[in-house]
Amino acid sequence: MKRILICGSNGLLGQRLAQLLSVNSNFEVLNTSHHRTFFLNHGSFDYTQLDITSRSDIKSLVNSFNPEIIINASGLTNVDLCEKEREHAWKVNVVGVKNLADVCRNLGAKLIHISTDYVFDGNDGPYSETARPNPINYYGRSKLAGENAILSSDINYTILRTIVLFGVGNNIKYNFALWVINSLLENKPVRCVTDQISNPTYVGDLANACLLSIVQTESTTFHISGSTILSRYEFACTIAKVFKLNSSLIQPILTKDLQQPATRPKKSGFVLDKAQKILNYNPTSIEDSLELMKKEFSVLQK
Ligand SMILES: NC(=O)c1ccc[n+]([C@@H]2O[C@H](COP(=O)([O-])OP(=O)(O)OC[C@H]3O[C@@H](n4cnc5c(N)ncnc54)[C@H](OP(=O)(O)O)[C@@H]3O)[C@@H](O)[C@H]2O)c1
């Protein structure tokens, strides 16, 4: 039985990981996150509050749980907030990651860490793992620095970079797909950019990639996303189609119309060959992912 510590269990990915790994009899899972309580209040999950920016808290927790694997699904993920609250972003996305890498080195544990396509500038995607990072906003810079902290830490690691995560969970604040669905359900117009393209990722696929990474012995980085590259506008239209919502409320706009605090990569997206070949990663089609999300969404509404 492998002992797995999940950090950021209250997030979109963290909740999915808790559900996926806790039912697997090969694993003993301890869920942790920044909040005092666990948002998945059904089932019998083990949960402890943990702030990854506190070195001493991490140390005392791992001394008692002694994990063989740490999966870091935590992060400051609000891109515009990271632009404005740089110290906070650095603390969570860099210092916190370094803290986890340090305990992994001391324990001889493996670290599975989630990063982002925002480490790239979005000038010439889709990107393979060998492409040169060049972040254009603070979130991307902090996530790249987090990756570099792991690379220089001399531990066994798997870094999974992902893109535009979508899915449902308890108390999940925001993701693009949920925003589109909730707005259309309330008959509100949504303005979506036609000039930011990438392959959105179903959270179940990313959780599965984390599971596949557990047995990886060679330290490396994988690109994990869906297989279809499309604009945010096209993604919103696909969501409306699957959820049978009014697509005439979706208005095409350009990135410059949004005036967002953080600059966004435009031509992004991932090449998935490495993950498909080495990890056996097999992403769900965008339509099937949205059908799954639709079922999960209706369960959550009940
Ligand atoms: N969402 C995307 O579109 C996207 C795209 C590319 C990459 N990623 C990466 O994928 C990973 C997972 O993303 P997600 O969308 O699942 O994130 P999310 O829903 O925003 O959840 C992140 C979680 O991190 C936890 N957290 C924040 N600060 C913490 C701290 N100091 N100590 C411990 N936990 C802390 C929060 O916990 P509490 O709720 O308990 O406060 C939150 O639930 C992140 O690394 C993100 O950078 C996401």
The ligand as an SDF file (V2000), in Angstrom:
LIG
                    3D

 48 52  0  0  0  0  0  0  0  0999 V2000
   -7.6070   25.7020  -13.6480 N   0  0  0  0  0  0  0  0  0  0  0  0
   -6.9340   25.7730  -14.7900 C   0  0  0  0  0  0  0  0  0  0  0  0
   -7.4750   26.1420  -15.8380 O   0  0  0  0  0  0  0  0  0  0  0  0
   -5.4820   25.3660  -14.8190 C   0  0  0  0  0  0  0  0  0  0  0  0
   -4.7740   25.4850  -16.0290 C   0  0  0  0  0  0  0  0  0  0  0  0
   -3.4250   25.1120  -16.0310 C   0  0  0  0  0  0  0  0  0  0  0  0
   -2.8200   24.6430  -14.8860 C   0  0  0  0  0  0  0  0  0  0  0  0
   -3.5250   24.5720  -13.7330 N   0  0  0  0  0  0  0  0  0  0  0  0
   -2.8330   24.0800  -12.5270 C   0  0  0  0  0  0  0  0  0  0  0  0
   -3.4900   22.9240  -12.0780 O   0  0  0  0  0  0  0  0  0  0  0  0
   -3.4300   22.8390  -10.6520 C   0  0  0  0  0  0  0  0  0  0  0  0
   -4.8190   22.5800  -10.1050 C   0  0  0  0  0  0  0  0  0  0  0  0
   -5.6940   23.6130  -10.5510 O   0  0  0  0  0  0  0  0  0  0  0  0
   -7.2010   23.7300  -10.0430 P   0  0  0  0  0  0  0  0  0  0  0  0
   -7.9660   24.4810  -11.0740 O   0  0  0  0  0  0  0  0  0  0  0  0
   -7.6660   22.4030   -9.5730 O   0  0  0  0  0  0  0  0  0  0  0  0
   -6.9900   24.6900   -8.7950 O   0  0  0  0  0  0  0  0  0  0  0  0
   -8.0810   25.3450   -7.8400 P   0  0  0  0  0  0  0  0  0  0  0  0
   -9.4360   24.7850   -8.0700 O   0  0  0  0  0  0  0  0  0  0  0  0
   -7.9070   26.8260   -7.9050 O   0  0  0  0  0  0  0  0  0  0  0  0
   -7.6030   24.8210   -6.4180 O   0  0  0  0  0  0  0  0  0  0  0  0
   -6.3890   25.1720   -5.8870 C   0  0  0  0  0  0  0  0  0  0  0  0
   -6.4280   24.7980   -4.4200 C   0  0  0  0  0  0  0  0  0  0  0  0
   -5.1610   25.1740   -3.8820 O   0  0  0  0  0  0  0  0  0  0  0  0
   -5.3720   25.3580   -2.5120 C   0  0  0  0  0  0  0  0  0  0  0  0
   -4.3840   26.2650   -1.9480 N   0  0  0  0  0  0  0  0  0  0  0  0
   -4.1670   27.5630   -2.2310 C   0  0  0  0  0  0  0  0  0  0  0  0
   -3.1720   28.0400   -1.4580 N   0  0  0  0  0  0  0  0  0  0  0  0
   -2.7690   27.0050   -0.6850 C   0  0  0  0  0  0  0  0  0  0  0  0
   -1.7890   26.8750    0.3390 C   0  0  0  0  0  0  0  0  0  0  0  0
   -1.0300   27.9100    0.7150 N   0  0  0  0  0  0  0  0  0  0  0  0
   -1.6530   25.6700    0.9400 N   0  0  0  0  0  0  0  0  0  0  0  0
   -2.4170   24.6270    0.5800 C   0  0  0  0  0  0  0  0  0  0  0  0
   -3.3730   24.6820   -0.3640 N   0  0  0  0  0  0  0  0  0  0  0  0
   -3.5440   25.8790   -0.9910 C   0  0  0  0  0  0  0  0  0  0  0  0
   -6.7640   25.9710   -2.3490 C   0  0  0  0  0  0  0  0  0  0  0  0
   -7.2470   25.3860   -1.1670 O   0  0  0  0  0  0  0  0  0  0  0  0
   -8.4820   25.8570   -0.2430 P   0  0  0  0  0  0  0  0  0  0  0  0
   -9.6880   25.8370   -1.1570 O   0  0  0  0  0  0  0  0  0  0  0  0
   -8.5230   24.7990    0.8180 O   0  0  0  0  0  0  0  0  0  0  0  0
   -8.1890   27.2330    0.2520 O   0  0  0  0  0  0  0  0  0  0  0  0
   -7.4980   25.5330   -3.6180 C   0  0  0  0  0  0  0  0  0  0  0  0
   -8.5870   24.6880   -3.3460 O   0  0  0  0  0  0  0  0  0  0  0  0
   -2.7860   24.1560  -10.1810 C   0  0  0  0  0  0  0  0  0  0  0  0
   -1.4300   23.9110   -9.9340 O   0  0  0  0  0  0  0  0  0  0  0  0
   -2.9070   25.0640  -11.3730 C   0  0  0  0  0  0  0  0  0  0  0  0
   -1.8620   26.0200  -11.4140 O   0  0  0  0  0  0  0  0  0  0  0  0
   -4.8400   24.9120  -13.6710 C   0  0  0  0  0  0  0  0  0  0  0  0
  1  2  1  0
  2  3  2  0
  2  4  1  0
  4  5  1  0
  4 48  2  0
  5  6  2  0
  6  7  1  0
  7  8  2  0
  8  9  1  0
  8 48  1  0
  9 10  1  0
  9 46  1  0
 10 11  1  0
 11 12  1  0
 11 44  1  0
 12 13  1  0
 13 14  1  0
 14 15  2  0
 14 16  1  0
 14 17  1  0
 17 18  1  0
 18 19  2  0
 18 20  1  0
 18 21  1  0
 21 22  1  0
 22 23  1  0
 23 24  1  0
 23 42  1  0
 24 25  1  0
 25 26  1  0
 25 36  1  0
 26 27  1  0
 26 35  1  0
 27 28  2  0
 28 29  1  0
 29 30  1  0
 29 35  2  0
 30 31  1  0
 30 32  2  0
 32 33  1  0
 33 34  2  0
 34 35  1  0
 36 37  1  0
 36 42  1  0
 37 38  1  0
 38 39  2  0
 38 40  1  0
 38 41  1  0
 42 43  1  0
 44 45  1  0
 44 46  1  0
 46 47  1  0
M  CHG  2   8   1  16  -1
M  END
$$$$
